[in-house]
């Protein structure tokens, strides 16, 4: 089963670069990006309710510009 990585950051350039770096390690990694924490939490809640697999790794921007 492919690994899943969530990237949560409001900087689209950083997200793009980090996603590309992760994919150079292994192209089979499923990288999903979120521009803010609320969207990521919503997706995690959906996964939890549907009893699906949570992501293997989560990169989270703790200092978002929005708040």
C-alpha positions in Angstrom: 0.0 0.0 0.0 1.4 3.4 -0.9 2.3 5.8 1.9 0.3 9.0 2.3 1.8 12.4 3.4 -0.3 15.5 4.2 1.3 18.9 3.8 -0.6 21.7 5.6 0.9 25.2 4.8 -0.5 28.5 3.5 2.6 29.1 1.4 2.0 27.5 -2.0 5.6 27.8 -3.1 6.9 25.9 0.0 4.1 23.3 -0.4 5.1 22.7 -4.0 8.8 22.4 -3.3 8.3 20.1 -0.3 5.9 17.9 -2.4 8.5 17.6 -5.2 11.2 16.7 -2.7 9.1 14.0 -1.2 8.2 12.6 -4.6 11.9 12.4 -5.5 12.4 10.1 -2.6 9.6 7.8 -3.8 7.1 8.5 -6.6 4.6 6.2 -5.1 4.0 8.4 -2.1 0.6 10.0 -2.2 1.2 13.7 -1.3 -2.0 15.6 -0.4 -1.8 19.3 0.2 -4.0 21.7 2.2 -3.8 25.5 2.4 -5.0 25.7 5.9 -5.5 23.6 9.0 -9.3 23.7 8.9 -9.3 21.9 5.5 -6.9 19.3 6.7 -8.9 18.7 9.9 -12.1 18.3 7.8 -10.4 15.7 5.6 -9.0 13.8 8.7 -12.5 13.8 10.2 -14.0 12.4 7.0 -11.3 9.7 6.9 -12.0 8.9 10.6 -15.7 8.6 10.1 -15.3 6.3 7.1 -12.8 4.2 9.0 -10.1 4.6 6.4 -6.4 4.8 6.9 -5.0 8.0 8.3 -1.9 9.6 6.7 1.5 8.1 7.5 3.1 11.5 7.9 1.8 15.0 8.5 3.8 18.2 7.9 2.0 21.1 9.7 2.7 24.8 9.5 2.3 26.0 13.1 2.6 29.7 12.3 -0.1 30.4 9.7 -0.4 33.9 8.4 -4.2 33.8 8.6 -4.4 33.8 12.4 
